[in-house]
Amino acid sequence: MPDFFSPDTLTRHVADTMSFYYPRCVDPSGGFYHYFLDTGTVYDRGTRHLVSSTRFVFVFANAWRQFGKDEYLDMVRHGIDFLRHAHRNPDTGGYAWQLRWENGQARVLDGDNHCYGLAFVLLAYSHALMAGVEEARAWIAETLALMEERFWEEEHGLYADQASADWSRLDSYRGQNANMHACEALLAAYRATGELPYLHRAETLATNITQRQAGRAGGMIWEHYKQDWQVDWEFNLHDKANLFRPWGYQPGHFTEWSKLLLQLEAHGEQLAGSRDWLLPAAQDLYATALRYAWAKEHGGLHYGFAPDGTVCDSDKYFWVQAETLAAAALLGARTGAERYWLDYERLWNYCWEHFVDHEHGAWYRILTRENVKYSNEKSPAGKVDYHTMGACYDILPALARRRSGN
């Protein structure tokens, strides 16, 4: 096993993962390809999903900041151009969820507007600005204004989830996932612009989901809610593997929130309210995830567990492991407690053995409870290893803090 406490190990791993995607992901006619087999073969050249389109911008913006390669900055602009001219509807301001791209033309397959999707649009523009794409500053403000106008519910202090393409209908479903990624994107927008309203909106989301909504669901973060933000225990009960709205408690979201709470806390006096609750809440979410989801026999974390604490989906997903790695490192750096670094190393060892493809690059997407691949589809739409490379970028400052002893 490599030394997972060495920054060189993580930066090499990011570079190896980038080499899986670039340059084969680039469609010269517009945007990026979204569907890759284990070998890197593109198996669907035309279908484009908003989540992949935005996450590729995040991936290339961070890679440019880390490695300084001009071609990565070119790809940031290439990706932004596709968002602006293919996904975005200039008449409504919305962004199509799914497209078919052929001969340089976009045909909308699913035009619905998703707050989850807009959160990633905001994240993409924020990271583009941090990479030096100055035009993105106005698009950050534009996107948040759209989210506030179309999805914000002042009564509940949270965003609604889904609307029709023409904004005439707002779906009754409410979910925490869109709000979690909106929090992530707002933190990035604050880092990019230095404007406090972004930080304070992120703080509001974090408080309302991890405190008020968790209080309605046994002290833990449930995924699904009714229109009045009361818990919907039955939503997708028989669809536990739904890509964006799975049933059950999601330990990967517990650890992802743990990471976000620590990132909020780091802004200290810039926050609108007290920060005293943030560290204890982050620790509790992390501990709960590992208590219920760690697979003692085969390693790694299971995907979901039921309200009674039993595992309801024993599969292992790449992103759950990646977000837990980041949370463990941030908690270790913040508290100085060695137990978090022991978790960090144990989980990296597991991922290195079972999830990382040492032949072709990147991570496998889903494994069984016994750590066996389901298919040779490494990166269908939505993945693009945003979670795995993003976790490494989150971990690097934590490793520096560990080395310095601060």
N, C-alpha and C positions, 0 to 999 in steps of 0.2 A: 504494500500500500504506500502511496506517496504521503508526504507530510501535509496534512490538510490545514496545518497552522501556518504554512508558508504562503505568502501572497503570490509567489511565483507559481505554485501549484494551481491556484485558482485562476490566475491570468492565463496560464497555458491551457487550462481546461476551457475557458471562454474562447480562446483563439481556435482551439480544436473544434468547438461547437460551431463557431462562425464559419469555419472551413467546410462544414457539412452543408450549410445553406448558401454561402456566397462563393462563386457567382451563379450557381445553378438556379437560384431562386428568382433571378432577374428576368422579367419579360420585357424585352426592348420596346414592345408596342405599348406598354403601360403597366405599372404596378409590379406585383410579384406573383409567382406561382405559390399555391397554398397546400398542395397535397404531395407528400413524399413517402416513398417506401423506405425500408431500412437502408437500402443501398444508395439512396439519394435520387432514384428514378422518380420523375414527376408522373403521377398517374391520373391527374385531372388538370388540364392546362387552362381551362376556361372559367371554372367556378371560383368566385371571389367572395370572401366573407369579410365583413367590416372588422371583425375582431382580429383576423390575421393581418389585414391591411394596416391597421393601426399599430399592432404589436411589432410589425417589421420596422416601422419608423422608430419605435422605442429601441429595438435591438441595434439598428444602425447608428442611432444618435449616441447611445452609450458606447458602442464600439469605437466610434470616432473620438469620443472624449478619452477613452482608455488607450487606444493605440495610435491615434493621430493619422490614420491613413485617409488620404483625400478621397479615395473611391467610396469610403463609408459615408462621408458627408454628401457626396453625389447621390448616394442611395437614399439618404434622408430626404433630399429634395425630390427625387424620383417618386418616393412613397407619398410625400405630401401632395405632389401634383395629382396623383391618382385619387387621393381622398377628395381633393377640391373639385376635380373635373369628372370623376366617374361615380363615386359614392354620394357626393353631396347634390341635393336637389336645389338649384338656385331659386326656384319658385317658392319652396316651403322652408328652406333652410335646414331641412332634415337630411339624414344620411341613410341610404338604403342598406338594409341588413345583409342582403345577399344579391350578387350580380352574376350574370354570364357575360364574359368578356371575349369577344371574337372580332378579329380583323380591326382592332383598334376602336371598337364600339361596345358600349355597355347596354345590356338588356337586363332590366330589373326582374329578379326572381322573387324577391321578398322586399317590399318597400317599407315595411313597418319601421317605426322609430322606437328604439330601445334606449332607455337611460343607461343601461350597461354599455351599449355601443357608444353613446355620447361620452361616457366617462373615459373610454379608451381614445376617443377623438381628442378630448382634452389632454389626456396623458401624452399622446403623440405630439400635439402642438407644443406642449410644455417642454418636452425633451428636445424637440427641434429647436426651440428658442435657446435652450441651454447649450445646444451644439452650434449656436451662432446664426441660425436662420431667423433674422430679425423680423421678417414678415409675419412669423408665427405669433408675435406678441398680440396683434389685433385679433387673430383667430382664436387665441385663448379666451379673450374677453367675449368674442362673438359666441363661442360655444357655451360658456357658462351662462350667458344671457339667455340662450335658447333653453338650456336645462332649467333655469329658474322660471322662465315663462311657461314652459310646457309641462314640466314634471314636478316642480317644487310644491309641496303642500305645507303651508305655514302652520296649519293647525297641528300637524304631527311632527313638524321639523324634520321631514325626510322627503326623498324623491319617490314619486310613483315610478312604474316600471316600463310600460309599453303603450304606444299610441299608434293609430293607423297612419298610413303614409301621408294623408292630407291633414292630419292632426284633428280630425273631426270626432274621433272616438278614443277615449282613454280606457284602457283595459282595467278591470277591477282587481287584478292580481297586484299584490305588493310583495316586495322581496328585499331581503337584506343584502344580497350579493351585489346588486347595482349600487347600493349605497356604500358598500365597502370599497368598491373600485372607484366610486366617485370621491371617497375620502383619499384614496391613494393619488388620484389625479389632481385633486385640489392641493395636496401637499406638494406635488411636483410643480403645480402652477405657482405656488407661493415661492418655492425655491428659484423658479425661473424669473419671476417678476419682482419679488420682494414686497408684493402688495398684500397687506394684512387681511382683507376680506376673504381671500382664498383660504388662508390658514384658519380663520374663525369659522368658516362654513365647514371645513373638514372637522374641526373640533366639535361642532354641533352634531354632525353625523355620527361621530365616534361615541359621543355621550349618549345619544338617543338609541343607538343600536346596542352597544355593549352594556348599558346600564338599564334604561327603561324597558326596551324590548326583551332583553335577557331576563329581566324581572318577571315578564309575562310567560316565560318558557322554562321555568325550573332553574333559573339562574344561569342558563346557558343560551347561546345564540341559535335560535331556530331560523330556518331559511325562509319560510313561507307565511304570508299573512293575508288576511282579508282586507277589503277596501278601507275599513276603519282601523287597520293596523292591529287587530286582534289576531292571535295565533290561529293558523289554519293547519291543524295536525294531519288532515287527510290529503292535502294537495300532493299529487304524484305519489301516493302511497304505493301504487303498483308500478312505478317507474323509477326505481331507486338509482338507476344509472343514467338518468336524463342529463344531457351534457351541461346545461346551464341551470336547471332547477331540479336537482335530485332530492328525493325524500330523505329525511333523517338528519341528525346532527352531523355536521361536516367538520371533522377535526382539523382538516387543512385550512378551513376558514377561521377556526379558533386560533391557530398559530399565525395565520396571516394577520388577523386583527391584533394579536400580541405584538407583532412587529410594527404595525402601524401606530399602536398606542405608544410604543417606545420612541418612534420617530416624532410623534406629536410632542411627547414630553421633552424631547431634546430642544424644542423651541422655547421652553422656559417662560420667561417673562413676557414674551410676545403673545402668549395665549390669553384669551378673554377671561377664562375662569381659572379655578385652582388646578394645579397639575398633580396634587397629592394622590389622587386616586388612580392615576395612569399606570404606574409601576405595579401596584398590587393587582390591578385588573389584568395586566399583561401576564403576570406570573400565574394568576389563577387560570386564565384561558389556556395557557401553555400546559400547565400541570394536568388540567382536565383532558386535553387532547391526548396526552401520552398515557394517562391512566386508563382511558377507555379504548384507545385505538392501537397502542403499540402491540405488534404481533410477536408474542414471546417465543413462539416456536420457529418462525421463519424470518423474523426481522421486518423492519419497516413499519409503516402505519397503514392500517386499513382505511378504506374510503369513508365509511359512514357507520354510525351507531344509532340505535333506536332510543326512544325516551326511557325505556327500562334499562338502558346501559348495555344491551347486547349488541354485538356487531350485526348490522343489517346488510352490509356490503363489504365482503372480506377482500375485494380486489385491492391492489396497490396502484395508486396513480402517481405519476412522476411529479406533478405539481404539489401534491400534499407533502412529499418528502422534501422538495426544494424549499417550500415556505417554512417548514419546520426547521430545516438547517439554518435559515436566516434568523428565525426567532430565537433559536438556541444561542447563536453567536451574539446577537444583540443583548439578550438577557445576561449572558456570560460577561460581556464587556461592561454592561451597566451595573451589575451587582457584584462582580468579582467572585461569584460562587462557582466553584469548580464543577459542581454537578451539571451545569449547563454545558460546559466544555466537554465533559464526558459523554453527554447525549450527542453533542455535535460530532465528536469523533466516531462514536458508534454508528450514527446514522450515515455519515459519509462513507464509512467502510462498507455498510450495507449497499448504499447506492452505487459505489464504485464497482462492487462485485456484480450487482444484478441489473441496475438501470442504465449505466453508461455503456454505450456501444463503442468498444475500444478498437473495432475494425473500421467502421464507417463514420463514426462521430455522432454527437448528440445523444439524447436519452431515449430509451424506449418509453412508450406512452402508458401502457397499462400492463400489469402482471397479475397473475392469479395469486391466491394466498400462499401458494408454494413457489412463487416467483418464476412462473413460466409465462412467456409471451402468448398473447391471444392471436396475433396476426403479424404480418410483415409491414403494416402501415405505421410508420414511425411518427409522421407528423401530418395528420389530416388538418383541415381548417381549424384555426383557433390555437394551435400549439406553438409552433415556431420557436420553441424553447425560450420564450419570454420569461417564464418562471425560473428556469434553471440558471440562465445567464444573469437575470435580475437578482437572484439570490446571491450569486457570487459578488456582484457589485455592492449589495447590501452588507455582505460579510467582510469585505476588504477593510472598511474603516474600523469594524469591530476588532479585527486582528491587529490593526495598528494600535488601537487603544489597549489591547491586551499586552502587547509587547512593551508599550510605554508605561504600563502600570497605572494609568489614569482612568 
